[in-house]
Amino acid sequence: MRRVVPDLPPNAARSGGNAFTRWIGRSVLRVGGWRMVGQWPDLPKMVVIVAPHSSGWDAIWGIAAKVALGVHIVFIGKAELFRGPLGWLLRCFGGMPVDRSAPAGIVDQVAQQIRDAERMWFVLAPEGTRRKVTKWKSGFWKIAKRADVPVFCAWFHYPEKIIGLGPIVELSDDMEGDLVRIRQMFAPHLGKNRGAV
């Protein structure tokens, strides 16, 4: 039987999951026809960017992959999503609520958490929305620079139901140039409703 997720490297942050929860995650991916290709880098800390983000289904397949891997990945979401039972569930999966009205404060808070952590993979969608955008948000770049960690690319390709891994991107001091260069890496990949470029 074809594997749907790769092995985690030794330095990856593990979740509190077990063989049964990983089986559930793999089963969800398998039933949906999804698989992961590529490998995770053996790094204790990094910023992971995922694109294209064009559908709420991205979260379903992404969380299924996270559970299947048994990896602890931290993500942020608007504070309104973290109310009630959904908030409890999102926190269980690594979610952190944020007030999006103070974006500069979010960058500093997340960068400090990465610096303070022994292991932390922080993930976000650089588009910042499911709508098509002409320019990516720079928050991931600023977080990675302030935390002094690399950026790792992960992508959805809906036509083949693939969650792809790689490459690692070392950032320069040219933020605008890096944003254009990184966004072009995602050009071949198509989300549920559109591409990343």
C-alpha positions as CSV (number, residue, x, y, z in Angstrom):
1,M,0.0,0.0,0.0
2,R,1.3,3.4,-0.9
3,R,2.4,5.6,2.0
4,V,0.5,8.8,2.4
5,V,2.9,10.7,4.6
6,P,6.7,10.6,5.0
7,D,8.6,9.9,8.2
8,L,9.4,12.7,10.5
9,P,13.1,13.6,11.0
10,P,14.6,13.3,14.5
11,N,14.5,17.1,15.3
12,A,10.8,17.5,14.4
13,A,8.6,18.6,17.3
14,R,6.3,15.7,18.1
15,S,2.6,16.1,19.1
16,G,1.0,14.2,21.9
17,G,-0.6,11.8,19.4
18,N,-0.2,8.0,19.2
19,A,-0.4,5.2,16.7
20,F,-4.2,5.3,16.7
21,T,-4.5,9.0,16.0
22,R,-1.8,8.8,13.3
23,W,-3.9,6.0,11.7
24,I,-7.0,8.2,11.8
25,G,-5.1,11.1,10.1
26,R,-3.7,8.7,7.4
27,S,-7.1,7.2,6.9
28,V,-8.7,10.6,6.3
29,L,-6.1,11.4,3.7
30,R,-6.4,8.0,2.1
31,V,-10.2,8.2,1.9
32,G,-9.9,11.7,0.4
33,G,-7.3,10.5,-2.1
34,W,-4.5,12.7,-0.7
35,R,-0.9,12.0,-0.2
36,M,2.3,13.9,0.8
37,V,5.4,14.1,-1.4
38,G,8.8,15.2,-0.5
39,Q,10.6,15.2,2.9
40,W,10.6,17.4,6.0
41,P,14.0,19.0,6.8
42,D,15.7,17.9,10.0
43,L,15.4,21.2,11.7
44,P,14.1,22.0,15.2
45,K,12.8,25.4,14.2
46,M,11.4,26.9,11.0
47,V,8.6,28.9,9.5
48,V,6.5,26.8,7.2
49,I,4.5,28.6,4.5
50,V,1.6,26.9,2.7
51,A,0.1,28.0,-0.6
52,P,-2.1,28.3,-2.5
53,H,-4.8,28.8,0.2
54,S,-8.0,29.1,-1.7
55,S,-10.5,26.9,0.3
56,G,-11.6,26.0,3.8
57,W,-10.8,22.4,2.7
58,D,-7.1,23.3,3.0
59,A,-7.4,23.3,6.8
60,I,-9.1,19.9,6.7
61,W,-6.4,18.2,4.7
62,G,-3.7,20.1,6.5
63,I,-4.9,19.0,9.9
64,A,-5.3,15.4,8.7
65,A,-1.7,15.5,7.5
66,K,-0.5,17.0,10.8
67,V,-2.3,14.2,12.8
68,A,-1.1,11.5,10.4
69,L,2.5,12.7,10.9
70,G,2.2,13.1,14.7
71,V,4.0,16.5,14.3
72,H,3.4,19.5,16.5
73,I,2.9,22.5,14.2
74,V,1.8,25.8,15.6
75,F,-0.5,28.1,13.6
76,I,-2.4,31.3,14.2
77,G,-6.0,32.2,13.5
78,K,-8.3,35.1,14.1
79,A,-9.4,35.3,17.7
80,E,-13.1,34.9,16.7
81,L,-12.5,31.3,15.6
82,F,-11.3,30.3,19.1
83,R,-14.6,30.8,20.9
84,G,-16.5,27.8,22.2
85,P,-15.8,24.2,21.4
86,L,-14.2,25.0,18.0
87,G,-11.6,27.1,19.9
88,W,-10.8,24.1,22.2
89,L,-10.3,21.9,19.2
90,L,-8.1,24.4,17.3
91,R,-5.9,24.7,20.4
92,C,-5.6,21.0,20.6
93,F,-4.3,21.0,17.0
94,G,-1.7,23.7,17.7
95,G,-3.7,26.9,17.1
96,M,-3.0,30.2,18.7
97,P,-5.6,33.0,18.6
98,V,-4.4,36.4,17.5
99,D,-5.9,39.9,17.2
100,R,-5.3,40.7,13.5
101,S,-5.8,44.4,14.2
102,A,-2.2,44.6,15.6
103,P,-0.1,42.8,12.9
104,A,3.3,44.2,14.0
105,G,2.7,42.9,17.6
106,I,1.9,39.4,16.1
107,V,5.2,39.3,14.3
108,D,7.2,40.1,17.5
109,Q,5.2,37.7,19.6
110,V,5.5,34.7,17.3
111,A,9.2,35.4,16.6
112,Q,9.9,35.5,20.4
113,Q,8.0,32.2,20.9
114,I,10.1,30.6,18.2
115,R,13.3,31.9,19.7
116,D,12.3,30.7,23.2
117,A,11.2,27.3,22.1
118,E,13.5,24.2,21.9
119,R,11.5,23.0,18.9
120,M,8.9,24.9,17.0
121,W,7.5,24.6,13.4
122,F,5.3,27.6,12.8
123,V,3.0,27.5,9.8
124,L,0.9,30.1,8.0
125,A,-0.5,31.0,4.6
126,P,1.4,33.9,3.1
127,E,-1.6,35.0,1.1
128,G,-3.4,35.8,4.4
129,T,-6.8,35.0,2.9
130,R,-8.6,32.5,0.7
131,R,-9.3,35.2,-1.9
132,K,-6.9,35.8,-4.8
133,V,-4.3,38.5,-4.0
134,T,-1.8,40.3,-6.1
135,K,0.8,40.5,-3.4
136,W,1.6,38.2,-0.4
137,K,1.7,39.4,3.1
138,S,5.2,39.8,4.5
139,G,4.5,38.5,8.0
140,F,6.1,35.1,7.5
141,W,9.3,36.8,6.2
142,K,9.5,39.2,9.2
143,I,8.9,36.4,11.6
144,A,11.6,34.1,10.1
145,K,14.1,37.0,10.0
146,R,13.4,38.1,13.6
147,A,13.5,34.5,14.8
148,D,16.6,33.7,12.7
149,V,15.1,30.6,11.2
150,P,14.7,29.4,7.5
151,V,11.4,29.3,5.6
152,F,10.2,26.0,4.4
153,C,7.7,25.7,1.6
154,A,4.7,23.4,1.5
155,W,2.0,23.4,-1.1
156,F,-1.4,22.1,-2.1
157,H,-1.9,20.8,-5.6
158,Y,-5.6,19.8,-5.9
159,P,-5.6,18.3,-9.4
160,E,-3.4,15.4,-8.2
161,K,-4.5,15.7,-4.5
162,I,-0.9,16.3,-3.3
163,I,0.5,18.1,-0.3
164,G,4.0,18.8,-1.4
165,L,7.1,19.5,0.8
166,G,10.0,21.7,-0.1
167,P,12.2,23.6,-0.7
168,I,13.9,25.3,2.2
169,V,14.5,29.0,1.5
170,E,17.3,31.0,3.0
171,L,16.2,34.6,3.2
172,S,18.2,37.6,2.0
173,D,18.0,41.1,3.3
174,D,15.8,42.1,0.3
175,M,12.3,41.4,1.6
176,E,10.5,42.4,-1.6
177,G,12.8,40.4,-3.8
178,D,12.4,37.3,-1.5
179,L,8.6,37.6,-1.6
180,V,8.6,37.6,-5.4
181,R,11.2,34.8,-5.7
182,I,9.3,32.6,-3.2
183,R,5.9,33.2,-4.7
184,Q,7.2,32.1,-8.1
185,M,8.2,28.8,-6.5
186,F,4.5,28.1,-6.0
187,A,3.5,29.0,-9.5
188,P,3.0,25.4,-10.8
189,H,0.7,24.4,-7.9
190,L,-3.1,24.8,-8.1
191,G,-5.4,25.1,-5.1
192,K,-9.0,24.1,-5.0
193,N,-10.2,27.4,-6.5
194,R,-7.0,29.0,-7.9
195,G,-3.3,29.1,-8.1
196,A,-0.8,30.8,-5.8
197,V,0.3,33.3,-8.4
